[in-house]
Amino acid sequence: MFSYLRERFTSHLRERSRRRARLVSKDGRCNIEFGNVEQSRFVFLIDIWTTILDLRWRYKMTIFISAFLGSWFLFGLLWYVVAYIHKDLPEFNPSINHTPCVENINGLTSAFLFSLETQVTIGYGFRCVTEQCATAIFLLIFQSILGVIINSFMCGAILAKISRSKNRAKTITFSKNAVISKRGGKLCLLIRVANLRKSLLIGSHIYGKLLKTTITPEGETIILDQVNIEFIVDAGNENLFFISPLTIYHIIDKNSPFFHMAAETLLQQDFELVVFLDGTVEATSATCQVRTSYIPEEVLWGYRFAPIVSKTKEGKYRVDFQNFSKTVAVETPHCAFCLYNEKEAKAKENKGYDNPGFVLSEVNETSDTKM
């Protein structure tokens, strides 16, 4: 019992450590960390728009609220200073004929309320600027202009965050596993991808990268060596009609990095297959990229995907997503090398063989017929 639990715990830790090692998670997030960056953090403030857009919602909302509250409180202090210098506050006991810079500012709270009314252009009419001092008029103009800038920037950042094509990518899903089986007489690696919306992705393009550790002939070790993986569908890998789930496949030929792998050695390999889908959102014309990854434990050798599309009696096409990631075991060669050797052997059986010892001698035919 203890040995069984220990084995399960060890396998769980091994699987967990392997999950931590993957570069791209299943939902497309990149697991990478930058250390000892010599460039200053100030460069991120130069491109403040992109920095704000890349922030998480909790940080963005904190900046959003802080920007408005901070500006209201700052200008509230300035309005209080103007009223204090001009001696408009009640503690100075102004005369009846005294004309204040701002009507009805009695303290810091009323100055804050006037600052809020000015910046958000509410204008209740109870507090207003008079023509008595130019400082108040200048401060009113400056706060109005700055308030429009803050409103435009922060509201634009929220709108851009909501409408980013990254959210559209969440409605594109890949199968949980990749499978390896025969397709069209060739050994292929297959992946299923589906669009959960009825709106299309225009100009879709699918490709992949195989990440693995390689050692060059010079002895250099490359941790994240990238190898191009070409994925195709029956209609090509560009401008896909992505209205229903598609099964993309990679042909495992002699130029494929999977050619020297076998069913018995697949789990011993150390690689990560990252799949990308690029397209343009039909509604907004914004570019969109969806990505996922597969490690050796998520590649099933000798399986194919179950059927998912059917036709109803009413003539409609129905997609059953219950079978989206469901796989069915099929007869599959245990390696690509064996499949191609088998094809070459069958091809030789259908051909004749020349006997190198056979010599064709020419015979001169003579005619004995006399006219």
Sequence and secondary structure as in RCSB ss.txt:
>XXXX:A:sequence
MFSYLRERFTSHLRERSRRRARLVSKDGRCNIEFGNVEQSRFVFLIDIWTTILDLRWRYKMTIFISAFLGSWFLF
GLLWYVVAYIHKDLPEFNPSINHTPCVENINGLTSAFLFSLETQVTIGYGFRCVTEQCATAIFLLIFQSILGVII
NSFMCGAILAKISRSKNRAKTITFSKNAVISKRGGKLCLLIRVANLRKSLLIGSHIYGKLLKTTITPEGETIILD
QVNIEFIVDAGNENLFFISPLTIYHIIDKNSPFFHMAAETLLQQDFELVVFLDGTVEATSATCQVRTSYIPEEVL
WGYRFAPIVSKTKEGKYRVDFQNFSKTVAVETPHCAFCLYNEKEAKAKENKGYDNPGFVLSEVNETSDTKM
>XXXX:A:secstr
 HHHHHHHHHHHHHHHHHHHH SB TTS B     S  S THHHHHTHHHHHHHS HHHHHHHHHHHHHHHHHHH
HHHHHHHHHHTT SGGG   TT   SBTT  SHHHHHHHHHHHHTT   SSS B SS HHHHHHHHHHHHHHHHH
HHHHHHHHHHHHT HHHHGGGEEE SSEEEEEETTEEEEEEEEEE SSS EEEEEEEEEEEEEEE TTS EEEEE
EEEE  B TT SBS  TTS EEEEEE  TTSTTTT BTTTGGG  EEEEEEEEEEETTT  EEEEEEEE GGGEE
ETEEE   EEE TTS EEE GGGSS EEE    SBHHHHHHHHHHHHHHTS    TT              
